[in-house]
Amino acid sequence: MSGAQWAGSVAAFMVVMNLVCLAITYWRLRRREKGSALLDQLPPVTIVRPVRGLEAFSRETLSSGLVLDYPRYQTIICVADGNDPIVPLVNELIAEYGTEKLRLIVGDVAVSANPKLNNCVKGWDEATSEWVILADSNVLMPKAYIQRLMASWRPDTGLVCSTPVGSRPVGFWAELECAFLNTFQARWQYAGEALGFGFAQGKSMLWNKPFLDANGGIAALAAEIAEDAAATKLVRNAGKHVHLVGQPFEQPLGERSLYDVVQRQFRWARLRRVTFLPFFLPEILSGPLIPCVLAGFAASAFGFAIWQAVGLVLLHWYVGEMLLAYGVGWFVSWRFPVALLARDILFPGIWAYAFVAGEVSWRGNEMKIKTDGADELNDAVPTLSPVNLRSDGRP
């Protein structure tokens, strides 16, 4: 086999594998949940939500967690600063729904360089139930939010979580963020979990409190700069598995700028690079760049012009992805195909940047992310400022 024929075969194999992963993700998302022993019990649950600052959807997302169809649950909202502008809104919600359903805890415990994690510590300590959900402030909770998390709990589970699905985008750049969040990140997470490689996501995490407390407590999630990376490693080290909720929960986006979207992807890529390098390295293969290059090189050997070979790769690549998006409700507008292409043009640069960047921008603050563990945290602490951080301590 000539080099051109070999390149063409590899390109075709990569396209087929992409379609297989799309099919696995579709099957995983459309699979009917069978329930679980935990769901049958309906035990008391505490939802801990760290907040900071007001956002466009703050009232809606926080209120969504107070009208759940679940018999026994309480929400604890944690805020580091009593003068935070979101406090009046929380007090309004307490007056409306009552202190039995909603509590506000003010204070901060600096266990890490992660402001979100620090903000959660008091809420975790105050939770009296055996089951605790750590949920970001911008998660839009459906009525069956708790039941859907519990339905994925199995005897070998150490954590159930949900990747965010971008919704309600305003403008093209928000649709670009949907392209990153939904058919890229969520797709690969669900495909990976179906193949036995579940990774935690910090948006919604259902914990068995005695389990986490026996493994170092919430402070153990400071072992990595990102609490979800620490959670993944903690659960695996305990011989358990991370499972994903059957259908992921929405994160309303509103308006975004290109700068915001790219900076967020820079930071997340760098975090993945320093916490899960063996899994991050092959991420460059998850986009169409490599198969397009190989197909262009092999075009003449198969009787195609370069543009025809590349066009065939892109056609199969994006049609499959758009069918997945349409089938599971992630197709946001007619501009979504353009957003997919823009994402895949940007991603190789984001992936490469993760290997050379010593700092990433965190809502206007420069944050050093160098190595795993303590050195990373020590570098990060003095560079973080609470100013301009959004409601859960993240941009």
Buried (B, 14 or more C-beta within 10 A) or exposed (E): EEEBEBBBEBBBEBBEEBBEBBBBBBEBBEEEBEEBEBBEEBBBBBBBBBBBBBBBBBBEBBBBBBEBEBEEBBBBBBBBBEEBEBBEBBEEBBEEBEEEBBBBBBBBBEBBBBBBBBBBBBBBBBBEBBBBBBBBBBBBBBEBBBBBBBBBBBEEBBBBBBBBBBBBBEBBBBBBBBBBBBBBBBBBBBBBBBEEBBBBBBBBBBBBBEBBBEBEBBBBBBBBBBBBBBBBBBBBEBEBBBBBBBBBBBBBBBEBEBEBBBBBBBBBBBBBBBBBEEBBEEBEEBBBBBBBBBBBBBBEBBEBEBEEBBBBBBEBBBEBBBBBBEBBEBBBEEBBBBBBBBBBEBBBEBBEBBEEBEBBBBBEBEBBBBEBEEEBBEBBEEBBBBEEBBBBBBB
